[in-house]
Amino acid sequence: MQIVLPPEVEALVQRQLTSGKYQNAIAVILAGVKLLEQQEDIYQGRLQDLQQEARIGWEASGRGEVVDGSVAMAQIRANVQSRYGVSDEA
């Protein structure tokens, strides 16, 4: 497989080689691919977490365990303020 890199990517690869962190362009590209894989793993993990949280919320809603939106927002604001001393008042 041959790949033609845009000039800005070639420059980035060259900077990494010049820094001495990598011995060749393939090593730079492999490091970038590895980071991409890690990012995808993090994304997939977070997506699964969000899906689980949505299921929990859906099931709680089905049982009637819900809070009015304005009440929920007030609870969130109070929680943030108590944790961080932050107020949303301008």
N, C-alpha and C positions, 0 to 999 in steps of 0.2 A: 504494500500500500504506500502510495506517495501522497504526501500532504504538503500543500503550499500554505505557509503561514502569512498572515497579513504583516506588514512592516512593524506595527506596534508590538505584535506578539514576538516577532523575531528579535526586536530590541529587548524585550523583557527576558527572553531566553539568554541573550548575549550578556545582559547585566548579571543574571544569575551565574553564568559561567565565569565572568570576570570576578565576581565576588569570591569565587573559590568554593562555594557551597556544593557545586555539582561538577562532575568530571566531563560530562558531555550533554548534548542537547536532549538525547533520549532520556537521561536521568531527570532532567528538568521537566520534560513532558510527563514522564511516569509519576513524578511527584504531584503534578497538577491533576492527573487522572485519579490518583489516590485521594487527594483532597475532595474531588468531585464525588467519589464513592462515599467518603465519610459524610459529606454534606447530605447526600441522598439518604444514607442510613439514618441520620438525625431527623431529616424531614419525614421519612416513613415512620419512625418511632413516634414523633410528635403527632403525626396524623392519626396513628393508632390510638394514642392517648386521648386525642380530641374526640375520636369516634366513640371510645369507651365512655368518656364524660357525657357525650350526647345521649348514649344509651341509658346511662344512669339517670340523667335528667328526664328523658322520655318516660322511663319506668316510674320515676317519682311523680311525674305529672299524671300518669295513669292512675296512680294511687291517691291523687288529690293533694299531694304534698308540694304545693306551689306557693309562691309568695308574689304579691302584687309587684309590678315593675318599679313603681315609685318607692315602695318599701325596700325592695332589694337594692336600689341605687343608694338610698339613704344608709343602708347597712354597709355597703361597699365604701361609701365616702367616709363613714365613721371609722371603719377598719383602716383605711389608708391614713386618715388623720392620726389615729392613735399609734400606728406603726411608724410613720415617717414625719409626723408633725406638719403635714401638708394640708392646706385648705384650698378648696376650689373657688373660694370667693376672691374676686379681683379687687 
